[in-house]
Each structure stands twice: as C-alpha cells, then as structure tokens.
Amino acid sequence: MSRHSAPVSCYLAQALLDAGDLGGGEQWARARSDEPKPEPRMAPLGHYVLADVYERQGRAADARREVAAANGSSSRSIVIAGP
C-alpha cells in the first residue's frame, strides 16, 4: 500500500464499518494500521477504526489495545471506557 492510498483505506474502512460490514472495516483498517511507515498525522486512524470494530464486537480489551496503539502514535488521546 502506498502512502498516498493510506487515507483512502482508512476512509473505506470507516465507511464499511458505518454500513455494518465489520469484517470489511476490520480488514481495511488492519491493512492501514500495519503499514510500516505511516504518515504521522494519519498513523492513528487505522487503530481507531479497529478499536471501533472491536468495541462493536464486544471485544473491549482489544478495543482498548488499539486505542493505546493509536494514542502512542498521536499527540491526542482518546479513551474507551471498559466494562
């Protein structure tokens, strides 16, 4: 995946998630979050989409892990409350 396609894959992942396709959203977000050298301002997006997927699947621990990964690559912090 090229650097220029990274934002597109994040937006596609979010659109799939919004349409109820959790598997498709996870697939595209994982491809984005696994990119070896993400653009700094885009780095956390794949992790946040994965966190959203996992939260909707009831996988709170996985969601918190992805938020932590996103927060580690961002100057902003987002918190997901646990059960």
C-alpha positions in Angstrom: 0.0 0.0 0.0 1.4 3.4 -0.9 1.5 6.4 1.3 -1.0 8.1 -0.9 -3.6 5.4 -0.6 -3.4 5.3 3.3 -6.1 7.9 3.8 -8.3 6.2 1.3 -8.1 2.9 3.0 -8.9 4.5 6.4 -12.0 6.2 4.9 -13.0 3.0 3.2 -12.6 1.1 6.4 -14.8 3.6 8.3 -17.4 3.6 5.5 -17.6 -0.2 5.6 -17.9 -0.1 9.4 -20.7 2.5 9.2 -22.5 0.3 6.7 -22.4 -2.6 9.2 -19.6 -4.6 7.4 -17.4 -5.2 10.5 -15.3 -7.7 8.7 -14.6 -5.4 5.8 -13.9 -2.5 8.1 -11.5 -4.6 10.1 -9.7 -5.8 7.0 -9.1 -2.3 5.6 -8.2 -0.8 9.0 -5.8 -3.6 9.7 -4.1 -3.1 6.4 -3.7 0.6 7.3 -2.6 0.1 10.9 0.1 -2.5 9.8 1.7 -0.1 7.4 5.5 0.1 8.2 6.0 3.9 7.9 2.6 5.6 8.2 2.3 9.4 7.6 2.4 10.9 11.2 -1.0 12.7 11.1 -2.7 9.6 9.6 -0.9 7.0 11.8 -3.6 6.6 14.5 -6.6 6.3 12.1 -6.4 2.6 11.4 -6.1 1.8 15.1 -9.1 3.9 15.9 -11.2 2.2 13.3 -10.1 -1.2 14.6 -11.0 -0.1 18.1 -14.5 0.8 16.8 -14.8 -2.6 15.2 -13.7 -4.4 18.3 -16.0 -2.3 20.5 -19.0 -3.2 18.3 -18.0 -6.9 18.5 -17.9 -6.7 22.3 -14.1 -7.1 22.4 -13.4 -4.4 24.9 -9.8 -5.4 25.7 -8.9 -5.5 22.0 -10.5 -2.1 21.5 -8.5 -0.6 24.4 -5.3 -2.1 23.0 -6.0 -0.4 19.6 -6.7 2.9 21.3 -3.5 2.6 23.2 -1.6 1.9 20.0 -3.3 5.0 18.4 -2.5 7.2 21.3 1.1 6.1 21.2 1.4 7.4 17.6 -0.6 10.6 18.2 -0.3 13.7 20.3 -4.1 13.4 21.1 -5.6 10.9 23.4 -8.9 9.1 23.2 -10.2 6.9 26.0 -12.7 4.0 25.7 -14.3 3.1 29.0 -14.1 -0.5 30.0 -16.9 -2.8 31.3 
